[in-house]
């Protein structure tokens, strides 16, 4: 900065508050009009996407179709906000019963449209009144389960070697390694672990609590083997098994390691 | 020819990265290739000493990365082989002065001028090492025949396959194993890991086996790469073989031994 130059505020900086000095009689001098006299919290409007279900008569058939669709795409309604639009149903429908039937299903109903609270009775209590909303057309319910959800017992195949410092974790099922697991590397599986190579590092099977899982390898040099929290270090393993093709399993909370014949 | 960027790395310190970078660089340059060796060991630079260039360092890698000096000002041309240049590390600056963008700029510029760019990685798996390997096309992993060195090399190979620019793009990085300080007699007696054991654990192709020799230390102390100082020595020949393999030649793998006099050979036979 040049000598004597006035310090400037940076461009992006927010303006600083003007200090209020108290006058001789205790009244503040130069109070700006922006100064809040009362404290408020900010309330903003924002629109979100919700799924609108439009029940049709006969209601029994419609509910059956809903259940079928839910079975085919089990995760579609999971955590999606749902609004029920009753405008397609005839006036003589037992609205409280339909709403009650919907509530027993695993739906996150956040509001009602097309029926007055009088028609719905006590079932509609507690549901918020909806403001506005813009139709966005039909949403296609996927026919297959969402990809994001791992299928139970999904197995993982890894082409090795698993290098020192690397960690392969698959809590959903078996892990198969084609190659070796290096010293200082680890494989953690919810199910069994198969290693077509040498285990020099650590292998943990049944991590999510499975006793009926096993560890297999074509050559044992492991630092540690564990199944369902029960482990065996290299020191505790019979020297005769070193370098052999082995399997390990749990027998009454004892980790047994035996040669594969 | 497309320039090739090679990182010489190991994880563990003291296994011979700098010696190997200097020796391979000189061997490649002697065959007429344009070669630059870069010292990435910021704060602990050594490559200039091994290359005998310590009294000519003015600007360094950090100066170039930070835009304080032009590349041409920092490059030091070798007095013995004029196709060989050195880009020294800074002894005084911190390795945090290296930025990925700065390194990329330097490597891109060097690619236009040279056939081979050899990056001498510092030990460890921290910033300096990851910077040195980031833009590499292939890696030379220097390993001694002992378990801790082999495990650290394994760790480095894992990083090469996951953290480098090539790995991030989903491309493969060629990795070659250079076993240094190998003593066949001690390996036979079980005092060292055998070549086959090392290859079985690391599972990468072998570039060369450099025998243990006092001449390596001698060369280092007189500030000359072994391939220039004593090209006919056992380690010198082994480095020349490795350099030829880098250039794509197929050679039978041999462990060169010191050439003995007739008398020595006779005694050698009688002992064996």
Interface residues (C-beta under 8 A of the other chain):
Chain A: X160 X161 X163 X164 X165 X166 X179 X180 X182 X183 X184 X185 X198 X200
Chain B: X125 X147 X151 X152 X154 X155 X157 X158 X159 X161 X162 X200 X201 X203
